[in-house]
């Protein structure tokens, strides 16, 4: 991605505290999923690429192993989104179905092959996570945690912090996310031209 493309992508993203962009995407079974249909619920968006080494590490050893399952048990909606263009690493229906099986995911993976939704959020990496409160407001964006190896074994500052868990805990306590934004790490989102 060129510097100009990255700059345009980042300037298009919604501000924290602003309304999260609505979207409709199809899941791996071909059913449409509309973000606004979850109004009143907390939603986590996880930018996903089943072939990205960081996504693999996070889903097999790191902070994404059970975060979605724990969040869903508390009523949080968790949606993975793959904004990879056709022919790019990790893109395509069958590749994503295989990823769901490999990582034993219990939440939907939505396909955004045009990249429109990813760009509307300013998603730059996989994994890149966004937390939206029940009013539809974007309250967190960034990394899953502070361990840029994806495995949770090298946390910056010494102690592992799962930023999504922290934001969800804050929201459930009626507070603002204590850390509303972090720098995501991982593979670049494989947008088309």
HUKAFEN-V680052 format. One record per residue. N is the residue number from 0. SS is DSSP state (2 for helix, 1 for strand, 0 for the rest). OMEGA is omega in degrees with one decimal (none if undefined). BURIAL is 1 if it has 9 or more other ideal C-beta (glycine too) atoms within 8 Angstrom, else 0. Layout:
N_SS_OMEGA_BURIAL, N_SS_OMEGA_BURIAL
This chain:
0_0_-179.5_0, 1_0_178.4_0, 2_2_-180.0_0, 3_2_179.4_0, 4_2_178.9_0, 5_2_178.8_1, 6_2_178.9_0, 7_2_179.4_0, 8_2_-177.2_1, 9_2_179.2_1, 10_2_-179.5_0, 11_2_-174.1_0, 12_0_-179.5_1, 13_0_176.9_1, 14_0_171.5_0, 15_0_-177.1_1, 16_0_178.1_0, 17_0_178.6_0, 18_1_175.7_0, 19_0_179.5_1, 20_0_177.3_1, 21_0_178.0_0, 22_0_170.3_1, 23_1_177.9_0, 24_1_177.2_1, 25_1_174.4_0, 26_1_-174.8_1, 27_0_175.6_1, 28_0_178.6_0, 29_0_179.9_0, 30_0_178.5_0, 31_1_177.1_0, 32_1_-178.0_1, 33_1_-179.0_0, 34_2_-175.0_1, 35_2_177.9_0, 36_2_179.7_0, 37_2_179.9_0, 38_0_-177.6_0, 39_0_178.6_0, 40_0_172.4_1, 41_0_-178.6_1, 42_1_171.9_1, 43_1_173.5_1, 44_1_179.2_1, 45_1_175.6_1, 46_1_-161.9_1, 47_0_172.0_1, 48_0_-173.5_1, 49_0_179.5_1, 50_0_178.2_1, 51_0_179.9_1, 52_2_179.5_0, 53_2_176.6_1, 54_2_177.9_1, 55_2_-179.1_1, 56_2_-177.2_1, 57_2_-178.2_1, 58_2_-179.9_1, 59_2_-177.6_0, 60_0_-169.4_1, 61_0_-170.8_1, 62_0_179.4_1, 63_0_-178.7_1, 64_0_-177.2_1, 65_0_-178.1_0, 66_2_-179.3_1, 67_2_-178.6_1, 68_2_179.3_0, 69_2_-179.7_1, 70_2_-179.8_1, 71_2_178.0_1, 72_2_178.6_0, 73_0_176.5_0, 74_0_178.8_0, 75_0_174.7_1, 76_1_-179.6_1, 77_1_179.6_1, 78_1_172.6_1, 79_1_-179.5_1, 80_1_174.9_1, 81_1_-179.7_1, 82_0_178.5_1, 83_0_179.1_1, 84_0_178.6_1, 85_0_178.5_0, 86_0_180.0_0, 87_0_179.1_1, 88_0_174.7_1, 89_0_-177.4_1, 90_0_174.3_1, 91_0_-176.1_0, 92_2_-175.6_0, 93_2_178.4_0, 94_2_-179.7_1, 95_2_174.7_1, 96_2_177.9_1, 97_2_177.9_1, 98_2_178.4_1, 99_2_-179.8_1, 100_2_-178.1_0, 101_2_-176.6_0, 102_2_179.6_1, 103_0_-178.5_0, 104_0_177.9_1, 105_0_178.1_0, 106_0_-176.8_1, 107_0_168.7_0, 108_1_-179.3_1, 109_1_-179.0_1, 110_1_-178.1_1, 111_0_-172.9_1, 112_0_177.0_1, 113_0_-179.0_0, 114_0_-176.2_1, 115_2_-177.7_0, 116_2_178.6_1, 117_2_-179.7_1, 118_2_180.0_1, 119_2_177.4_1, 120_2_-175.2_1, 121_0_178.5_1, 122_0_-176.5_1, 123_0_-173.0_1, 124_1_167.5_1, 125_1_-1.2_1, 126_0_172.8_1, 127_1_-172.6_1, 128_1_-179.1_1, 129_1_177.2_1, 130_1_-178.5_1, 131_1_-178.6_1, 132_0_-176.6_1, 133_0_176.9_0, 134_0_-179.5_0, 135_0_-177.6_1, 136_1_177.4_1, 137_1_-175.5_1, 138_1_177.0_1, 139_1_170.6_1, 140_1_177.0_1, 141_1_-176.2_1, 142_0_172.9_1, 143_0_-176.2_1, 144_1_-177.8_1, 145_0_179.4_1, 146_0_-172.0_1, 147_0_172.4_0, 148_0_-178.3_1, 149_0_-176.3_1, 150_0_-177.8_1, 151_0_-175.4_1, 152_0_-179.1_0, 153_0_-177.4_0, 154_0_175.4_1, 155_0_-178.7_0, 156_0_174.7_0, 157_0_-177.5_0, 158_0_179.5_0, 159_0_177.1_1, 160_0_173.8_1, 161_1_-174.6_1, 162_2_179.3_1, 163_2_175.0_1, 164_2_-177.7_1, 165_2_179.8_1, 166_2_179.1_1, 167_2_176.7_1, 168_2_179.0_0, 169_2_-179.8_1, 170_2_-178.7_1, 171_2_176.3_0, 172_0_178.4_0, 173_0_-178.6_0, 174_0_172.1_0, 175_0_177.6_0, 176_0_-178.3_1, 177_0_173.9_0, 178_0_-174.4_1, 179_0_-177.9_1, 180_1_173.6_0, 181_0_179.0_1, 182_0_179.0_0, 183_0_175.6_1, 184_0_177.3_0, 185_0_179.5_1, 186_1_173.0_1, 187_1_173.6_0, 188_0_-173.8_1, 189_0_178.1_1, 190_0_172.7_1, 191_0_-177.1_0, 192_0_none_0
